[in-house]
Amino acid sequence: MATEALIKVVEQQEALDQLSDQIQPLVRNAFKSAGPAGRELKNIFHGTWLGHPLHPVLTDVPLGAWTAALALDAMESISGRRELGAGADAAIAVGLVGAAGAAVTGLTDWSETDGRARKVGLLHGLLNVGATVLYTTSLVLRRKQKRTAGVGFAMLGYAVSSASAYLGGHLVFSEQIGVNHAAAQEMPKEFVPVLSDAELREGELKRADAGGVPVLLVRCEGDVCALAHTCSHLGGPLSEGKLEGDVVQCPWHGSRFNVRDGSVVDGPATFPQPRFETRVREGQIEVRSIDR
Ligand code: FES
């Protein structure tokens, strides 16, 4: 299909990688240099507090508002009713405010991506910048009573934002950005032995296998804690991360989870890690899903 061929062309663009190499460290360092407040802000932008990425929630604002503006412009040109045009102008302004929110959250999420998704994500962002410039120009022209040109710029902006929205969908449905990577696993409903109790030492991260599902085991002050081993953000291997007290840090993009309950301490992850119930029988650690 033409769209698949187009995505392949995007994925082959080395320039997108080079530009990403320049921008990503700037975004990450901006948050890092602000200390704990920067980390809090980053968590807010990712949507850690929401239990879901915030960016796709906010993208509905510009897309909805600009679709309304397109319809109102068309109705004004057919009916000649000036108040419809005023509604279109207001919708464009609302869309620009929403676009600012979508931009900061999208940029924050993108700063923690790699590979193909990073390239497609950068182009998605650049197209959104283009659409925002076109709509800003449209609004300025409308205010100067140059309506025909203003409507023309809005139509161009709508075409560019639609192309960008297509790439946004590709990032989610094909690259699986923003989806819960720990959710698609069939957790064991009955207890299964996974490791000898003697093999799990305090302060150690251990990977085990529970009926084909990788499990992270940690001894927490004598208790055995067990979480899904696959990081909910983009599938990183948690046993290769760092343990600090009751918090494990993913080695790939630094998401931090509480090993006792799986809750997200810091993003970019927004979904908690699935947790297992544990027990020790005849010297073997056994686990089963909490949600049976
Ligand atoms: S895979 Fe990204 S933080 Fe774990």
Residues whose N, C-alpha, C, O or C-beta is under 5 A from the ligand:
A	BS01	FES	C231 H233 L234 G235 G236 C250 W252 H253 G254 S255
